[in-house]
Amino acid sequence: MLHQSVRVLDQFLDRPDNRPLFTRAAMAELDREEEFPAEACAALDTFGLSSYYADARHGGRLRDMVELVRLQRTVARRDLTVAVAHGKTFLGSAPVWVAGSSAQAARLAGAVCEDAVVSWALSERDHGSDLLSGELTALAQQEGWRIDGEKWLINNATRGRYLCVLARTSEAGGPRGFSLFLVDKEQLAPGSYRTLRKVRTHGIRGADISGIAFDSAIVPDEALVGPVGSGIETVLKTLQLTRTVCAALSLGALDHGLSIAARYATSRNLYGRDLADLPRVRRILGESAAALAVAESVTTLAARSIHTVTPELAVISAVTKAFVPTLVQHTLDRISELLGVRGFLSESYEDGAFAKLERDHRIVAVFDGSTAVNRNLLIDHFPLLARAWRAGTADREALAMTMPSAPATAFDLTRLQVLSTGGCSIVQLLPEAVGRLKEAAPNGLLPRETSRMADELVAAATSVHAAMEEVDRTPRDVPQPAFDLAAEYELCFAGAALVHLWLDSARTQYDSLWLQAGLALVLGRLGLRIDEARAEAFDHLADQLLRTEGGAPAVRPAQHPQGSVL
């Protein structure tokens, strides 16, 4: 169901006093000056968006992860830099919701609801995503902990008041040699820290991507988040939340990109014909709309899974973070092909909005673990996934509650697990779901061609799981074919998400359209040939897109009797 808060935010941002802050011209000027979007972020503060970053158990408004995804998507649709700059507070706070004490979490929630900016300080200049090589230390002292060292390429390191800092607490390091600390910069002694200068970036140029260095900075014992030595475990569990929410940035970017493409196609005349009438242009638009349907479906089930199949999030979040930004970036590249030179202009055409969003979006694939990092995590799960597929095990009851038509349940972050020992129910129940889908085909609810594509998806998933059992690897020597296989598994997950959501939908003619187009896109990326009979769904989606007033995307794949989830 479309959350009321999302409607209200959309209306709030369109108010006459706020609209000028988010115009393409205003965003382009800030981007050229590499200036932080302070006024736009202040407007989001006025709305109260920060309160949705704080767990409701501790005084915030965060009760539904789908709602948070929708809110972030609404901001990202207008400008990615603003969404990244403001939304970082959720990422920085999330470790405290996962592992902090009740008192600590309540204090932080109160500050976040009053618009305090929170950052997450994980990476270091010489180690990047290799967290186990981190050199910043925290040593126990009589008065608390002494922090020494540097964190670098940290979003809002300079502007933020709080930082959730990963520190080495054991000289030997290792998985139990690191701890997390919630550092309040306002409580540090003068001279015990200094912020590092902002780093110039290709995209999100106005964001505060900087760093911080500590020099004998003393923090109290209550700054420790979770038990000593639990830092890496808490990070891995927290990333399952943040990787899922990051997909909202990609969805918003593609919303924006499709709007630009649709307006261009309907306003441009070429060779005596409207651009929108050219078959090649319509196919690009339709495939792009199908990609949005697929990305939205994956994100929908991933966000709902936080509440229901929580122990499986290690797989689900890795798939979501690797798949959604990659698919969206590929789709933005296709739209760039359609726009031609206008897609590269930084000022003239629509104030360079497409060039900016395309540059901004490229960083999303790197946030919270790159595509390669997430696929490596998925490869770690290959034996578990193959075993569960072969055994036919799945949590049917929990997956039923994951569907949008089911009532939302409270999330319980104590159920997060570093490994999904039970596999992934969304994919493991694909054969059963396709059986139910095929029952609908003879009743006229679906074209028989869609049923055949669903069968091909099951065959592909079976092949992928068989190949998983043959992968020969060591933790430090992962062959390239394993990464290719992980990408194929992501596509199987995406196809399964489409099928599950269609079964939960109102099963209208439009629902059948996005299912057919989505499956065609997934199978095509799996290497299967898509003939014109199947590809017609892309053209029908293009019609939907072009008919939408103002060129806004008309893709809503998660339809069910209560309305759209996303």
C-alpha positions in Angstrom: 0.0 0.0 0.0 1.2 3.5 -0.8 2.3 5.0 2.5 0.7 8.3 3.4 4.1 9.7 4.4 5.3 9.3 0.9 2.3 11.2 -0.6 2.9 13.9 2.0 6.6 14.2 1.2 5.9 14.4 -2.5 3.4 17.2 -1.9 5.7 18.9 0.5 8.6 19.0 -1.9 6.3 20.4 -4.6 5.1 23.3 -2.4 6.0 26.7 -3.9 8.5 27.5 -1.1 10.3 24.2 -1.6 10.1 23.6 -5.4 12.9 26.2 -6.2 15.3 24.3 -4.0 15.0 21.1 -6.1 14.8 22.5 -9.6 17.2 21.1 -12.2 18.8 24.6 -12.5 19.4 24.9 -8.7 20.9 21.4 -8.5 23.1 22.0 -11.5 24.5 25.2 -10.0 25.3 23.4 -6.7 26.9 20.6 -8.7 29.1 23.0 -10.7 30.2 24.8 -7.5 30.7 21.4 -5.7 28.6 23.0 -2.9 26.7 21.0 -0.3 22.9 21.1 -0.8 22.3 22.7 2.6 19.0 24.3 1.9 17.5 21.2 0.3 18.6 19.1 3.2 17.2 21.7 5.6 13.8 21.4 3.8 13.9 17.6 4.4 14.6 18.3 8.1 11.6 20.6 8.2 9.5 17.8 6.8 10.8 15.5 9.5 12.5 12.9 7.3 15.2 12.3 9.8 12.7 10.8 12.2 12.2 7.9 9.7 15.9 7.0 10.1 15.4 6.3 13.8 14.0 2.9 15.0 10.4 3.3 16.4 11.4 1.1 19.3 13.6 3.9 20.5 11.4 6.9 19.7 11.7 7.4 15.9 9.2 6.7 13.1 11.0 3.8 11.4 8.5 0.9 11.5 8.4 -0.2 7.9 11.5 -0.6 5.7 9.4 -0.4 2.6 8.2 3.0 3.7 11.9 4.1 4.2 12.8 2.9 0.7 9.8 4.8 -0.8 10.8 8.0 1.1 14.4 7.8 -0.1 13.3 7.0 -3.6 11.1 10.1 -3.6 14.1 12.3 -2.7 16.4 10.5 -5.1 13.9 11.0 -7.9 14.6 14.8 -7.5 18.3 14.7 -6.8 20.7 11.9 -5.9 23.2 14.1 -4.2 20.5 15.3 -1.8 19.3 11.8 -1.1 22.9 10.6 -0.5 23.8 13.5 1.8 20.6 13.4 3.9 20.1 9.6 3.9 23.6 8.9 5.3 22.2 9.4 8.8 20.3 6.1 8.5 23.4 4.3 7.5 25.4 5.8 10.4 22.7 5.1 12.9 21.7 1.6 11.8 24.6 -0.2 13.7 23.1 1.2 16.9 19.6 -0.1 16.1 21.2 -3.5 15.4 23.6 -3.9 18.4 23.4 -0.9 20.7 22.0 -0.8 24.2 18.5 0.5 24.8 19.8 3.6 26.5 22.3 4.3 23.8 19.8 3.8 21.0 17.2 6.0 22.8 19.8 8.8 23.1 20.8 8.6 19.5 17.2 8.3 18.3 16.4 11.5 20.2 19.3 13.3 18.5 18.4 12.0 15.0 14.8 13.1 15.4 16.2 16.5 16.1 18.1 16.3 12.8 21.6 15.4 14.1 23.7 14.1 11.3 25.2 10.6 11.8 28.0 9.1 9.7 29.5 5.6 9.4 33.3 5.6 9.5 34.4 2.2 8.2 36.9 2.7 5.4 40.6 3.8 5.5 42.9 5.3 3.0 45.1 2.3 2.4 42.5 -0.5 3.0 39.2 0.4 1.4 36.6 -2.4 1.9 39.2 -4.7 3.6 37.9 -3.9 7.0 40.0 -6.6 8.7 43.1 -4.6 7.8 41.9 -1.4 9.5 44.6 0.4 11.5 42.5 2.9 13.5 42.7 1.7 17.1 40.7 2.0 20.3 42.5 1.1 23.5 40.8 0.7 26.9 41.7 3.4 29.4 40.6 4.1 32.9 38.4 6.9 31.7 37.0 5.0 28.7 38.6 4.3 25.3 41.4 6.2 23.5 40.9 6.4 19.7 43.8 7.0 17.3 44.0 6.9 13.6 42.2 8.0 10.4 39.0 7.2 8.5 38.8 8.4 4.9 36.2 8.8 2.2 33.5 9.1 4.8 30.2 10.7 3.8 29.4 13.6 6.2 32.6 13.1 8.2 32.9 16.9 8.4 29.3 17.9 8.7 28.1 15.1 11.0 28.0 15.3 14.7 28.1 11.6 15.4 30.2 8.9 13.8 29.9 5.2 14.2 33.5 4.3 14.1 35.0 0.8 13.4 38.2 0.4 15.5 40.8 -2.3 16.1 40.5 -3.2 19.8 42.9 -6.2 19.6 46.4 -5.9 18.3 46.0 -9.2 16.6 42.9 -8.1 14.7 40.9 -10.8 13.1 37.0 -11.2 13.1 36.9 -10.6 16.9 39.5 -7.9 17.0 37.3 -4.9 16.1 34.6 -3.0 17.9 32.2 -0.2 17.0 32.0 3.2 18.9 29.4 5.9 18.6 31.6 9.0 18.8 30.0 12.4 19.6 32.3 15.0 18.2 30.8 17.6 20.5 32.0 15.6 23.5 35.6 15.2 22.3 38.4 17.3 23.8 39.7 20.2 21.7 42.6 19.1 19.5 41.8 15.4 19.8 40.4 15.2 16.3 40.5 17.0 13.0 38.4 16.6 9.9 40.1 16.0 6.6 39.4 18.1 3.5 36.6 17.3 1.2 37.6 15.0 -1.7 36.6 16.0 -5.2 34.5 13.3 -6.9 33.2 12.6 -10.4 29.5 12.4 -9.2 27.6 13.6 -6.1 30.1 16.6 -6.3 28.3 18.6 -3.5 28.3 15.7 -1.0 30.6 15.9 2.1 32.9 13.1 1.1 35.8 13.7 3.5 37.5 12.1 6.5 38.4 12.4 10.1 41.6 11.8 12.1 41.7 11.1 15.8 44.7 11.9 18.1 44.2 10.4 21.6 40.5 11.1 21.5 38.8 9.8 24.6 35.3 8.4 24.5 33.4 7.0 27.4 32.6 3.3 27.9 29.0 3.9 26.9 30.2 4.8 23.4 30.9 1.1 22.7 28.2 -0.4 20.4 27.7 -4.0 21.4 30.2 -6.2 23.1 34.0 -5.7 22.7 35.1 -7.6 19.6 31.7 -7.7 17.9 32.4 -4.8 15.5 32.8 -6.9 12.3 29.8 -9.0 13.0 27.6 -5.9 13.7 28.9 -4.3 10.5 28.0 -7.4 8.4 24.5 -7.5 9.9 23.9 -3.8 9.5 25.0 -3.9 5.9 22.1 -6.2 5.2 19.8 -3.3 6.0 21.8 -0.5 4.4 22.4 -2.4 1.1 18.7 -2.9 0.7 17.9 0.7 1.4 20.6 1.8 -1.1 18.4 0.3 -3.9 16.1 3.2 -3.4 18.7 5.6 -4.8 18.8 3.5 -8.0 15.1 3.4 -8.3 14.8 7.2 -7.9 17.6 7.7 -10.5 15.8 5.6 -13.0 12.5 7.3 -12.3 14.2 10.6 -13.2 16.0 9.2 -16.2 12.9 7.7 -17.7 11.0 11.0 -17.2 13.7 12.8 -19.1 13.7 10.2 -21.9 9.9 10.2 -22.3 9.8 14.0 -22.5 12.6 14.0 -25.1 11.0 11.3 -27.2 7.6 13.1 -27.3 9.1 16.5 -28.1 11.8 15.7 -30.6 11.1 15.4 -34.4 13.6 13.5 -36.5 13.3 12.7 -40.3 9.8 14.2 -40.3 8.6 11.9 -37.5 8.2 12.2 -33.8 11.1 10.4 -32.1 8.6 8.4 -30.0 7.3 6.8 -33.2 10.6 5.2 -34.2 10.6 1.5 -33.4 14.2 1.6 -32.1 13.3 4.5 -29.7 10.2 2.7 -28.5 12.1 -0.5 -27.8 14.7 1.3 -25.7 11.9 3.1 -23.7 10.1 -0.2 -23.2 13.1 -2.2 -22.1 14.0 0.7 -19.7 10.5 0.6 -18.3 10.8 -3.2 -17.9 14.1 -2.7 -16.1 12.4 -0.4 -13.6 9.7 -3.0 -13.1 12.3 -5.7 -12.4 14.4 -3.5 -10.1 11.3 -2.4 -8.2 10.2 -5.9 -7.7 13.5 -7.0 -6.3 13.6 -4.0 -4.0 10.1 -4.6 -2.8 10.7 -8.2 -1.7 14.1 -7.3 -0.2 12.6 -4.5 1.9 9.7 -6.7 3.0 12.1 -9.6 3.8 13.8 -7.5 6.5 10.5 -8.0 8.4 9.8 -11.6 7.6 12.6 -13.8 6.3 15.2 -11.9 8.3 17.7 -14.8 8.7 18.0 -15.0 4.9 19.0 -11.3 4.4 22.7 -12.1 4.0 21.8 -13.5 0.6 18.8 -11.2 -0.3 20.7 -8.0 0.5 23.8 -9.0 -1.4 21.7 -9.9 -4.4 19.8 -6.6 -4.2 22.8 -4.5 -3.8 24.7 -6.2 -6.7 21.8 -6.5 -9.0 19.7 -3.3 -8.8 22.4 -0.6 -9.2 24.0 -2.7 -12.0 20.7 -3.1 -13.9 19.8 0.6 -13.4 23.3 1.8 -14.6 23.0 -0.4 -17.7 19.5 1.1 -18.3 20.8 4.6 -17.9 23.4 3.8 -20.5 20.7 2.8 -22.9 18.8 6.0 -22.2 22.0 7.9 -22.9 22.1 6.2 -26.3 18.6 7.5 -27.0 19.4 11.1 -25.9 22.5 11.2 -27.9 24.7 14.3 -27.3 22.0 15.8 -25.1 22.8 13.1 -22.5 26.3 14.5 -22.1 25.4 18.2 -22.0 26.0 19.7 -18.5 24.1 22.9 -19.0 22.0 23.2 -22.2 19.4 20.4 -22.2 17.3 20.4 -19.1 20.1 22.0 -17.2 22.3 19.0 -17.7 20.0 16.9 -15.5 20.6 13.6 -17.2 24.4 14.0 -17.3 24.3 14.8 -13.6 22.1 11.9 -12.5 24.2 9.5 -14.6 27.4 10.6 -12.9 25.8 10.6 -9.5 24.4 7.1 -9.9 27.7 5.5 -10.6 28.7 5.7 -6.9 25.7 3.8 -5.8 27.2 0.5 -7.0 30.2 1.2 -4.7 28.3 2.2 -1.5 28.2 -0.4 1.3 30.2 -2.9 -0.6 30.8 -2.9 -4.3 29.2 -5.2 -6.8 32.2 -7.5 -6.7 32.2 -7.6 -2.8 28.5 -8.5 -2.8 28.9 -11.2 -5.4 31.8 -12.6 -3.5 29.5 -12.9 -0.4 26.9 -14.6 -2.6 29.7 -17.1 -3.8 30.4 -17.9 -0.1 26.7 -19.1 0.0 26.9 -21.3 -3.1 27.1 -24.6 -1.1 24.2 -23.6 1.1 22.1 -22.4 -1.8 22.7 -25.5 -3.8 22.0 -27.8 -0.9 18.7 -26.0 0.0 17.5 -26.0 -3.7 18.2 -29.7 -4.0 16.4 -30.4 -0.7 13.5 -28.2 -1.7 13.5 -26.5 1.7 12.1 -23.0 2.3 10.2 -21.0 4.8 6.8 -20.9 3.1 5.0 -19.2 6.0 7.5 -16.4 6.2 7.6 -15.9 2.4 3.8 -15.6 2.4 4.1 -12.8 5.0 6.6 -11.1 2.7 4.1 -10.5 0.0 2.7 -7.0 -0.2 -0.9 -8.0 0.4 0.1 -9.4 3.8 -0.1 -7.1 6.8 3.2 -5.5 7.7 5.0 -7.1 10.7 7.5 -5.5 13.1 11.1 -6.2 12.2 13.3 -7.9 14.8 16.9 -7.1 14.1 18.1 -9.7 16.7 17.2 -12.3 14.0 19.9 -11.1 11.6 22.4 -13.7 10.7 25.9 -13.4 9.2 25.2 -16.4 6.9 21.9 -17.6 5.5 22.1 -21.2 6.4 18.7 -21.9 5.0 19.4 -20.5 1.6 16.9 -18.2 -0.1 13.2 -19.0 0.1 12.3 -16.6 -2.7 14.3 -18.6 -5.2 13.7 -22.0 -3.6 10.0 -21.6 -4.0 10.2 -20.6 -7.6 9.1 -24.0 -9.0 6.0 -24.0 -6.8 5.2 -20.4 -7.7 5.5 -21.2 -11.5 3.2 -24.2 -11.0 0.6 -21.8 -9.6 1.3 -19.3 -12.3 0.7 -21.9 -15.0 -2.7 -22.8 -13.5 -3.7 -19.2 -14.4 -2.6 -19.3 -18.0 -5.4 -21.6 -19.3 -7.9 -19.3 -17.5 -6.9 -16.4 -19.8 -5.2 -14.4 -17.0 -1.8 -14.8 -18.7 -0.6 -15.4 -22.3 0.8 -18.9 -22.7 4.0 -17.4 -23.8 4.5 -16.0 -20.3 3.9 -19.5 -18.9 6.6 -20.8 -21.2 9.1 -18.1 -20.1 8.4 -19.0 -16.5 9.3 -22.7 -17.3 12.5 -21.5 -18.9 13.3 -19.5 -15.8 12.9 -22.6 -13.6 15.2 -24.5 -16.0 17.8 -21.7 -15.8 17.6 -21.7 -12.0 18.1 -25.5 -11.9 21.2 -25.1 -14.1 22.6 -22.3 -12.0 22.3 -24.3 -8.7 23.9 -27.4 -10.3 26.8 -25.2 -11.5 27.2 -23.8 -7.9 28.0 -27.3 -6.7 30.9 -27.5 -9.2 32.6 -24.3 -8.2 36.1 -24.9 -6.9 37.4 -22.0 -4.9 39.3 -20.9 -1.9 38.6 -17.8 0.2 41.4 -15.9 -1.5 41.2 -17.4 -5.0 37.7 -17.0 -6.5 37.6 -17.8 -10.2 35.9 -15.4 -12.6 33.2 -17.9 -13.7 32.0 -17.9 -10.1 31.3 -14.2 -10.3 29.5 -14.8 -13.6 27.4 -17.5 -11.9 26.5 -15.1 -9.1 25.2 -12.6 -11.7 23.1 -15.4 -13.1 21.7 -16.2 -9.7 20.7 -12.6 -9.3 18.7 -12.8 -12.5 17.0 -16.0 -11.2 16.1 -14.1 -8.0 14.7 -11.2 -10.0 12.6 -13.5 -12.1 11.3 -15.3 -9.0 10.4 -11.9 -7.5 8.4 -11.1 -10.6 6.5 -14.4 -10.4 5.8 -14.1 -6.6 4.6 -10.5 -7.0 2.3 -11.3 -9.9 0.7 -14.2 -7.9 0.1 -11.6 -5.1 -1.2 -8.9 -7.5 -4.7 -8.0 -8.7 -3.8 -9.9 -11.9 -5.0 -7.1 -14.2 -4.0 -6.9 -17.9 -1.3 -4.4 -16.9 0.0 -6.8 -14.2 0.4 -9.5 -17.0 2.2 -6.9 -19.1 4.9 -6.1 -16.6 5.3 -9.8 -15.8 5.8 -10.7 -19.5 8.2 -7.7 -20.1 10.1 -8.4 -16.9 10.6 -12.1 -17.6 11.7 -11.3 -21.2 14.3 -8.9 -19.9 15.5 -11.4 -17.3 15.7 -14.3 -19.7 17.4 -12.1 -22.3 20.1 -11.1 -19.8 20.5 -14.8 -19.0 21.5 -15.4 -22.6 18.2 -16.7 -24.0 16.9 -15.5 -27.3 13.9 -13.2 -27.0 11.8 -13.2 -30.2 9.5 -10.5 -31.4 6.4 -12.2 -29.9 8.0 -11.9 -26.4 9.5 -8.5 -27.1 6.1 -6.9 -27.9 5.6 -6.5 -24.2 8.4 -3.9 -24.2 6.6 -1.9 -26.9 3.3 -2.0 -24.9 5.2 -0.7 -21.8 6.6 2.1 -23.9 3.0 3.0 -24.8 2.2 3.1 -21.1 5.2 5.3 -20.4 4.5 7.7 -23.3 0.9 8.1 -22.4 1.7 9.2 -18.9 1.2 13.0 -18.4 4.5 14.8 -18.0 6.5 11.7 -19.0 6.6 10.3 -15.5 7.1 6.5 -15.3 3.9 4.5 -15.3 5.5 1.3 -14.0 4.0 -0.1 -10.9 4.8 -3.9 -10.8 3.7 -4.6 -7.2 0.0 -4.1 -7.8 -2.4 -5.9 -5.5 -5.9 -5.2 -4.2 -4.6 -2.7 -1.7 -2.6 -0.8 -4.3 1.1 -0.4 -5.2 3.8 -1.1 -2.6 6.3 1.0 -4.4 
